[in-house]
Amino acid sequence: MSSHIRLAYEVYVGKHVETTGVDRPVILQVRCIDPAEARTVGYIVLDEMCFISIYVSPGYRRRGIGTQLLRLLLNEAKRLGINFIFLMVFLDNLPALKLYRKLNFRFLGFIRRKGKTAAVMGIYLGRHKLMPVLLSLASIFMPILDMLPKRIKFPLLRRLFFVVKSTLS
């Protein structure tokens, strides 16, 4: 594997192309393929709750693949009219935190997962000028939501998502 490899990127809307580890329906998926090895070396998926999951094979990291995957996904999501995208990232994953901040994701709050602290981050892709301010205020509400039991929290988040979505439409 040379340092100057040509990679191909494929965008899929509304379908699974391969197993991604995401258990909710996928709205959008971008894959990075190394034609020389005929295999997927990275992917990013956006699920129905507008959360992303990203993965790049260890041998291909630190080459800008994650940045390109994320940029392609953000552009396609914006084209499809998706206004908000969220993610969770563990605080010890410094390269990922740097990538998300570089692409203007904002910290919304912190949660505990698998005994470690993870940041919840989000980005607003729409045209309304007030929304980035409201997105920043979410950091106040995240600790409150985190205290709620799952049976209350998830339906509340789902309703909030659809209220915001309908307001922006």
HUPE-V38525 format. One record per pair of residues at least 24 apart in sequence whose ideal C-beta (glycine too) atoms are under 10 Angstrom apart, sorted by the first residue. I is the first residue (numbers start at 1). J is the second residue. Records with the same first field share a line. If there is no record, write none. Layout:
I->J ; J
This chain:
1->34 ; 36 ; 37 ; 41 ; 59 ; 60
2->36
3->63
5->34 ; 35 ; 36 ; 37 ; 41 ; 60 ; 63
6->34 ; 35 ; 36
7->32 ; 33 ; 34 ; 35 ; 36 ; 41 ; 42 ; 60 ; 63 ; 64 ; 65 ; 68
8->32 ; 33 ; 34 ; 35 ; 40
9->33 ; 42 ; 65 ; 68 ; 69 ; 71 ; 72
10->40 ; 43 ; 72
11->69 ; 72 ; 73 ; 75 ; 76 ; 79
12->43 ; 45 ; 76
13->46 ; 76 ; 77 ; 79 ; 80
14->48 ; 80
16->45
17->43 ; 45
18->43 ; 45
20->44 ; 45 ; 47 ; 53 ; 55
21->45 ; 53 ; 55
22->46 ; 47 ; 48 ; 49 ; 51 ; 52 ; 53
23->47
24->48 ; 49 ; 51
25->49
26->53
27->73 ; 76 ; 77 ; 80 ; 82
28->52 ; 72 ; 73 ; 74 ; 76 ; 77 ; 79 ; 80 ; 82 ; 85
29->53 ; 69 ; 73 ; 76
30->54 ; 68 ; 69 ; 70 ; 71 ; 72 ; 73 ; 74 ; 75 ; 76
31->69 ; 72
32->56 ; 57 ; 60 ; 63 ; 65 ; 66 ; 68 ; 69 ; 72
34->59 ; 60 ; 65
41->65
42->66 ; 68 ; 69
43->69 ; 73
44->68 ; 69 ; 70 ; 71 ; 72 ; 73 ; 74 ; 87
45->69 ; 73
46->73 ; 74 ; 76 ; 77 ; 80 ; 82 ; 85 ; 86 ; 87
47->86
48->158 ; 161
49->86 ; 154 ; 157 ; 158 ; 161
50->77 ; 82 ; 83 ; 84 ; 85 ; 86 ; 87 ; 122 ; 161 ; 165
51->84 ; 85 ; 86 ; 87 ; 88 ; 120 ; 122
52->77 ; 85 ; 86 ; 87 ; 88 ; 100 ; 105 ; 121 ; 123
53->87 ; 88
54->87 ; 89 ; 96 ; 99 ; 100
56->95 ; 96
61->95
62->95
64->99
66->95 ; 96 ; 99 ; 100
67->99 ; 102 ; 103
69->99
70->96 ; 99 ; 100 ; 102 ; 103 ; 105 ; 123
71->103
74->103 ; 104 ; 105 ; 123 ; 125
75->125
77->123 ; 125
78->125 ; 126 ; 127
79->125
80->125
81->125 ; 126 ; 165 ; 168 ; 169
82->125 ; 126 ; 165
83->123 ; 124 ; 125 ; 126 ; 127 ; 128 ; 131 ; 164 ; 165 ; 167 ; 168 ; 169
84->122 ; 123 ; 124 ; 125 ; 126 ; 131 ; 135 ; 161 ; 164 ; 165 ; 168
85->121 ; 122 ; 123 ; 124 ; 125
86->120 ; 121 ; 122 ; 123 ; 135 ; 138 ; 161
87->118 ; 119 ; 120 ; 121 ; 122 ; 123
88->113 ; 118 ; 119 ; 120 ; 121
89->118 ; 119 ; 120 ; 121
90->114 ; 116 ; 117 ; 118 ; 119
91->116 ; 117 ; 118 ; 119
92->116 ; 117 ; 118
93->118 ; 119
96->121
97->121
104->132
105->135
106->132 ; 135 ; 136 ; 138 ; 139
107->136 ; 138 ; 139 ; 142
108->135 ; 136 ; 137 ; 138 ; 139 ; 140 ; 141 ; 142
109->138 ; 139 ; 140 ; 141 ; 142 ; 143 ; 144 ; 145 ; 146
110->139 ; 142 ; 143 ; 146
111->142 ; 143 ; 145 ; 146
112->146
120->145 ; 146
124->164 ; 168
126->164 ; 168 ; 169
127->168
128->167 ; 168
131->164 ; 167 ; 168
134->164
135->164
